[in-house]
Amino acid sequence: MRKLFGGIILGVAAASCAAQDAGLAKHAVVVRAARMLDVAAGKVVSPGIVLVEGERIVLVGAEAKMPAGTEVIDLGDTTLMPGLIDAHVHLFLHPGAEDLQTVQESVPERTLIAAGAAKADLMAGFTAERDMGSEGAGCADVAVRNAINSGLIPGPRMRMSCNAVDLTGGHEDAIGYNPAQKVLSNADYADSAEEIVKVMRKQRKGGADFTKIYETGPDLFHDAAFQTPYQYTEEELTAAVKEAERTGGVAGSGRGVAVHATGEPGTGYAVAAGVASVDHAYQLSDATMKGMKEKQIYAVPTFAIAEYFAEHASTPARAEWDRKEQIYHAAEFKKQLAAGVPMAVGSDVGPFPHGTQARELELMAEFGMKPMAVLQADLLNGARLLGWAGKIGELKAGYYADVIAVPGNPAEDISATTKVVFVMKNGVVYKRP
């Protein structure tokens, strides 16, 4: 733990200095590289030139009329990209027994761990993220978000949900423990539409940006057949979506409800209710896929966590079960792509090491998407899902200066996203070669 605390203290000092620098009179910075990703056009252009003043991009692709005294950062044979977006993270989790972390570690300790996780993700090139539940830490995630925003600690720009919402006896309700010990759930209880709305209002009061709801679980997979019980009815989920719309959802988008939903009928109920995203999405019916395409509801596959669980399973039998489920999900993923289901990129990082989640982009390409389509799902769809469309996800004048650089050409080899060599967020450089 001493090593962890030391790293966080150093990170705090570095971030504070960065914040002070950002607060000075705006100075111009040109970031130059051999190539640049034009994600909206679906191509890589040469050369890559981005002019930044303060926290914003002011010019892309030209060096005319550069202000006097402009600092030049030449990154050589790399490709400039917008900062990566992870739409499904858990800052308050780390590798190990998830259920025991909330029992053995205090919320203050977990908050410090979350600060370290945020820094690791930023240094890996993820400049925006959506935290899908603090896993029993309540609205401590809001404190992490606010500390990042104020420059106290380094990290991505964040959307926070506080705890997830779950039934009594549901997916995260300390199943397997002696009930007499009254081990707390990792989520907030809600057993009716009225209780869901009440919990949402308390979480909004605590500073939540959106709501995460557990809609399915536990999963059953046997003889290539997938089953999972639903937790909330369509009507109950509709009440949640309406409450999110009333309060503005994420950044006024009105789409502030995301669900953990692996299969039918829960995935169908969630889409009928109009949620923002269906996370995991192992199984979607034809009707559900059609609804997602029509309503632009994103599937967030989370392949990376499933791969990690298979590689670190407690028994060979469990590893085989996890691998077979991943194969099933990959096959369903291809059907979803063919049906035109919109995709966003979320890794479920936390149970596996923070800062390694670009593996998710590799797996989405491995399982059927072209590299450019994966990049567009991550950057364009991710910005929309997080409520920052028109502000992040592209290298474009007026956007926040979230700029990273990778070796090679990510449109040809998506693994380049796992080798980020330069990170700028909000005009502040956090990593350079």
C-alpha positions in Angstrom: 0.0 0.0 0.0 3.0 2.3 0.7 3.9 2.1 -3.0 0.3 2.9 -4.0 0.1 6.0 -1.8 3.4 7.2 -2.9 2.4 7.0 -6.6 -0.8 8.9 -5.8 1.0 11.7 -4.0 3.4 12.1 -6.9 0.4 12.1 -9.3 -1.4 14.7 -7.2 1.7 17.0 -7.3 2.0 16.5 -11.1 -1.6 17.2 -11.7 -1.6 20.3 -9.5 1.4 21.7 -11.4 -0.5 20.9 -14.7 -3.5 22.7 -13.4 -1.5 25.8 -12.5 0.1 25.8 -15.9 -3.3 25.6 -17.5 -4.4 28.6 -15.4 -1.7 30.8 -16.8 -2.2 33.0 -19.9 -3.0 30.8 -22.8 0.1 29.8 -24.8 0.0 28.1 -28.2 1.2 24.5 -28.7 1.6 22.7 -32.0 1.5 18.9 -31.9 3.0 17.5 -35.1 3.3 13.9 -36.3 3.6 12.0 -39.5 -0.1 11.1 -39.6 -3.4 12.0 -38.1 -6.7 10.2 -37.7 -9.7 11.9 -39.3 -12.2 9.6 -37.5 -15.4 11.1 -39.0 -14.1 10.8 -42.5 -12.8 7.3 -41.8 -9.3 7.9 -43.0 -5.7 8.7 -41.9 -4.2 11.9 -43.4 -0.7 13.2 -43.6 0.9 15.1 -42.0 -0.7 15.4 -38.6 -0.8 19.0 -37.2 -2.9 20.2 -34.3 -2.7 23.7 -32.9 -3.8 24.1 -29.3 -4.5 27.2 -27.3 -5.4 26.7 -23.6 -7.8 23.8 -23.3 -9.1 23.9 -26.9 -8.0 22.9 -30.4 -8.0 26.0 -32.6 -6.6 24.7 -35.9 -6.0 21.3 -37.5 -3.9 20.4 -40.5 -2.3 23.7 -41.3 0.6 25.7 -40.0 -0.4 29.1 -41.4 -0.8 32.1 -39.0 0.9 30.3 -36.0 1.1 32.7 -33.0 4.5 34.0 -32.1 6.3 31.9 -29.5 4.3 28.7 -30.4 5.7 25.6 -28.7 6.2 22.7 -31.1 6.0 19.1 -30.0 7.2 16.9 -32.8 6.2 13.3 -32.4 7.8 12.0 -35.5 6.6 8.8 -37.1 3.4 8.4 -35.1 -0.3 9.0 -35.7 -2.2 11.7 -33.8 -5.7 10.6 -32.5 -8.4 12.0 -30.2 -8.1 10.6 -26.7 -9.6 7.2 -26.3 -13.0 6.7 -24.6 -13.9 3.8 -22.3 -17.7 3.6 -21.7 -17.6 0.9 -19.0 -15.0 1.2 -16.3 -14.8 0.5 -12.5 -12.3 2.8 -10.9 -13.1 1.4 -7.5 -12.2 -2.2 -8.4 -8.8 -3.9 -8.9 -7.7 -7.5 -9.7 -8.7 -10.0 -7.0 -11.9 -11.1 -5.3 -14.4 -8.4 -6.2 -16.8 -9.4 -3.4 -14.1 -9.2 -0.7 -12.8 -5.8 -1.8 -15.9 -4.1 -0.5 -15.8 -6.1 2.8 -12.0 -5.7 3.5 -11.3 -2.3 2.1 -12.7 0.9 3.6 -14.3 3.5 1.3 -11.4 6.0 2.0 -8.9 3.3 0.9 -10.9 2.4 -2.1 -11.1 6.1 -3.1 -7.3 6.4 -3.1 -7.1 3.2 -5.2 -9.6 4.8 -7.6 -7.4 7.8 -7.9 -4.5 5.6 -8.9 -6.7 3.8 -11.4 -7.8 7.1 -13.0 -4.2 8.1 -13.5 -3.3 4.7 -15.0 -6.2 5.0 -17.5 -5.2 8.5 -18.5 -1.6 7.5 -19.1 -2.8 4.7 -21.3 -4.5 7.3 -23.5 -8.1 7.2 -22.2 -9.1 10.8 -21.7 -12.8 10.2 -21.1 -14.6 7.4 -19.3 -18.0 6.3 -17.8 -17.7 4.7 -14.4 -20.4 2.0 -14.3 -20.9 1.8 -10.5 -18.7 2.4 -7.6 -19.3 -1.1 -6.3 -20.5 -0.2 -2.8 -18.6 3.0 -2.4 -21.7 5.1 -2.9 -21.0 8.6 -4.4 -17.3 8.5 -3.5 -16.8 8.4 -7.3 -18.2 11.9 -7.5 -15.3 13.1 -5.3 -12.8 11.5 -7.7 -14.5 13.1 -10.6 -14.5 16.5 -8.9 -10.8 16.1 -7.9 -9.9 15.4 -11.5 -11.9 18.4 -12.7 -10.2 20.7 -10.2 -6.7 19.5 -11.1 -6.0 17.8 -7.7 -5.4 14.4 -9.4 -4.7 13.3 -12.9 -7.4 11.3 -14.7 -9.9 11.2 -17.6 -12.9 13.4 -17.8 -15.5 11.2 -16.1 -19.2 10.4 -16.0 -20.2 8.9 -12.6 -23.2 6.8 -11.5 -22.6 6.4 -7.7 -23.7 2.8 -6.9 -25.6 0.7 -9.4 -29.3 0.0 -8.7 -30.3 -3.6 -7.9 -33.1 -5.8 -6.5 -33.0 -7.3 -3.1 -31.4 -10.7 -3.7 -30.2 -9.5 -7.1 -27.1 -9.6 -9.1 -24.8 -7.7 -6.6 -26.6 -8.5 -3.3 -23.8 -10.4 -1.5 -25.1 -13.7 -2.7 -23.2 -16.6 -1.0 -22.6 -15.0 2.3 -24.4 -15.9 5.6 -27.5 -13.7 5.5 -27.3 -13.3 9.3 -24.0 -11.4 8.9 -25.9 -8.8 6.8 -23.1 -8.2 4.3 -23.9 -5.1 2.4 -24.9 -5.1 -1.3 -22.5 -3.5 -3.8 -25.5 -1.7 -5.2 -28.4 0.4 -3.9 -31.6 -1.5 -3.3 -34.8 -0.7 -5.3 -37.7 -3.2 -5.5 -40.3 -1.2 -7.4 -40.6 1.7 -9.9 -41.1 4.1 -7.0 -38.0 2.9 -5.2 -35.9 3.1 -8.4 -36.9 6.8 -8.8 -36.2 7.5 -5.2 -32.8 6.0 -5.4 -32.1 7.9 -8.6 -33.0 11.2 -6.9 -30.7 10.5 -4.0 -27.9 9.6 -6.3 -28.5 12.8 -8.4 -28.3 14.7 -5.1 -25.0 13.0 -4.4 -23.7 14.2 -7.8 -24.3 11.3 -10.1 -24.3 12.0 -13.9 -26.3 9.0 -14.9 -27.9 5.8 -13.5 -26.6 2.2 -13.8 -29.2 -0.5 -13.3 -28.6 -4.3 -13.1 -31.3 -5.8 -15.4 -30.1 -9.4 -15.6 -28.2 -12.1 -13.7 -26.9 -14.6 -12.9 -26.1 -16.0 -16.3 -26.6 -19.7 -17.2 -24.7 -21.2 -20.2 -25.1 -24.8 -21.0 -24.9 -26.8 -24.3 -24.6 -23.5 -26.3 -27.8 -22.2 -24.7 -27.8 -18.9 -22.9 -30.3 -17.9 -20.2 -30.4 -15.1 -17.7 -33.3 -14.0 -15.5 -34.5 -10.4 -15.8 -34.7 -8.2 -12.7 -36.9 -5.3 -13.6 -40.0 -5.1 -15.9 -40.2 -2.9 -18.9 -42.5 -0.6 -16.9 -40.0 -0.2 -14.1 -37.2 0.6 -16.5 -39.4 3.1 -18.3 -40.0 4.9 -15.0 -36.2 5.1 -14.6 -35.7 6.5 -18.1 -38.5 9.1 -17.6 -36.8 10.2 -14.4 -33.5 10.6 -16.2 -35.3 12.6 -18.8 -36.8 14.8 -16.2 -33.5 15.6 -14.6 -31.7 16.0 -18.0 -29.8 12.7 -18.1 -26.1 13.1 -19.0 -25.4 16.6 -20.1 -29.0 17.2 -20.9 -29.1 14.3 -23.4 -32.1 12.7 -21.7 -30.4 9.3 -22.0 -29.0 8.9 -18.5 -29.8 5.2 -17.8 -27.4 2.3 -18.7 -28.1 -1.3 -18.0 -26.1 -4.4 -17.2 -28.1 -6.7 -19.4 -26.6 -9.9 -20.9 -29.7 -11.6 -22.5 -33.4 -11.8 -23.2 -35.9 -10.9 -22.0 -34.1 -8.3 -20.0 -32.2 -6.8 -22.9 -35.5 -6.5 -24.8 -37.2 -4.8 -21.8 -34.3 -2.3 -21.6 -34.4 -1.4 -25.2 -38.2 -1.0 -25.2 -37.8 1.4 -22.2 -35.3 3.5 -24.2 -32.1 3.2 -22.2 -28.9 4.7 -23.4 -26.8 1.5 -23.6 -27.1 -2.2 -23.1 -23.8 -3.3 -21.6 -22.4 -6.8 -22.2 -25.3 -7.7 -24.6 -24.4 -11.4 -25.0 -27.8 -12.1 -26.4 -30.2 -9.9 -28.4 -33.3 -11.0 -30.2 -34.1 -9.8 -33.7 -36.7 -7.4 -32.3 -34.3 -6.0 -29.8 -31.6 -5.5 -32.4 -34.1 -3.7 -34.6 -35.1 -1.5 -31.7 -31.5 -0.6 -30.9 -30.8 0.4 -34.5 -33.9 2.5 -34.7 -33.4 4.2 -31.3 -29.6 4.4 -31.6 -29.2 2.5 -28.3 -25.6 1.3 -28.0 -24.3 -2.2 -27.3 -21.2 -2.2 -25.2 -19.7 -5.7 -25.6 -17.0 -5.9 -22.8 -15.0 -8.7 -24.3 -11.8 -7.8 -22.5 -13.1 -8.7 -19.0 -14.5 -12.1 -20.2 -11.1 -12.9 -21.7 -9.3 -11.9 -18.5 -11.7 -14.1 -16.4 -11.1 -17.1 -18.6 -7.3 -16.6 -18.3 -7.5 -16.2 -14.5 -10.2 -18.7 -13.6 -10.1 -20.5 -10.3 -10.5 -23.9 -12.0 -9.9 -25.4 -15.4 -13.7 -26.1 -15.6 -14.5 -22.5 -15.0 -11.9 -21.4 -17.5 -13.5 -23.6 -20.1 -17.0 -22.3 -19.3 -15.8 -18.7 -19.7 -14.1 -19.5 -23.0 -17.2 -21.1 -24.4 -19.3 -18.1 -23.3 -16.9 -15.8 -25.1 -17.2 -17.8 -28.3 -21.0 -17.6 -28.0 -20.8 -13.9 -27.5 -18.5 -13.4 -30.4 -20.9 -15.2 -32.7 -23.8 -13.1 -31.4 -21.7 -10.0 -31.9 -21.3 -10.8 -35.6 -25.1 -11.0 -35.9 -25.5 -7.7 -34.1 -23.1 -6.0 -36.5 -25.0 -7.5 -39.5 -28.2 -6.1 -38.0 -26.8 -2.6 -37.7 -26.7 -2.4 -33.9 -24.7 0.7 -32.9 -21.6 -0.1 -30.9 -19.6 1.7 -28.3 -16.4 0.6 -26.6 -16.3 -0.4 -22.9 -13.9 -2.8 -21.3 -15.3 -3.4 -17.8 -11.7 -2.7 -16.5 -11.2 -2.8 -12.8 -11.3 -6.6 -12.2 -8.4 -6.6 -14.6 -5.6 -4.0 -14.5 -6.4 -0.4 -15.2 -4.4 1.0 -18.1 -4.6 -2.2 -20.1 -8.1 -1.9 -21.5 -7.2 -1.0 -25.1 -7.3 -4.8 -25.4 -11.1 -4.2 -25.9 -10.5 -2.5 -29.2 -8.3 -5.4 -30.4 -10.9 -8.0 -29.5 -13.7 -6.1 -31.2 -11.6 -6.1 -34.4 -10.7 -9.8 -33.9 -14.4 -10.7 -33.6 -15.6 -8.9 -36.7 -15.3 -5.2 -36.9 -12.8 -3.4 -39.2 -10.3 -1.3 -37.3 -11.7 2.0 -38.5 -15.2 0.9 -37.4 -13.8 0.1 -34.0 -12.2 3.6 -33.8 -15.4 5.2 -34.8 -17.4 3.2 -32.3 -14.9 4.2 -29.6 -14.6 7.9 -30.4 -17.7 9.1 -32.2 -20.3 6.8 -30.5 -18.4 7.1 -27.1 -18.6 10.9 -27.2 -22.4 10.7 -27.9 -23.0 8.1 -25.2 -21.2 10.1 -22.6 -23.0 13.3 -23.6 -19.9 15.1 -25.0 -20.7 15.0 -28.7 -19.2 18.0 -30.4 -16.7 18.4 -27.6 -14.5 15.3 -27.7 -13.9 12.3 -30.0 -12.5 14.2 -32.9 -9.4 16.4 -33.7 -11.4 19.4 -34.7 -11.3 23.2 -34.1 -13.3 24.1 -31.0 -13.1 20.7 -29.4 -11.3 20.0 -26.1 -7.6 19.4 -26.7 -7.6 15.7 -25.9 -4.9 14.4 -28.1 -2.9 11.2 -28.1 -0.3 9.6 -30.4 0.4 6.0 -31.2 3.0 4.3 -33.3 2.1 3.0 -36.8 -1.3 3.3 -38.3 -4.3 2.3 -36.0 -6.6 2.1 -39.0 -4.5 -0.8 -40.3 -3.3 -2.2 -37.0 -5.7 -1.5 -34.1 -3.1 -2.9 -31.6 -1.4 0.5 -32.0 -3.9 1.8 -29.4 -2.2 -0.4 -26.8 1.1 1.5 -27.3 0.2 5.1 -26.6 3.3 7.3 -26.5 1.8 10.8 -26.0 -1.1 12.0 -23.9 -2.6 15.5 -23.8 -5.9 16.2 -22.0 -7.5 19.6 -21.9 -4.4 21.1 -23.4 -2.1 19.7 -20.7 0.6 17.2 -21.6 0.7 14.2 -19.2 2.9 11.8 -21.2 5.4 12.3 -24.0 8.2 10.1 -25.5 
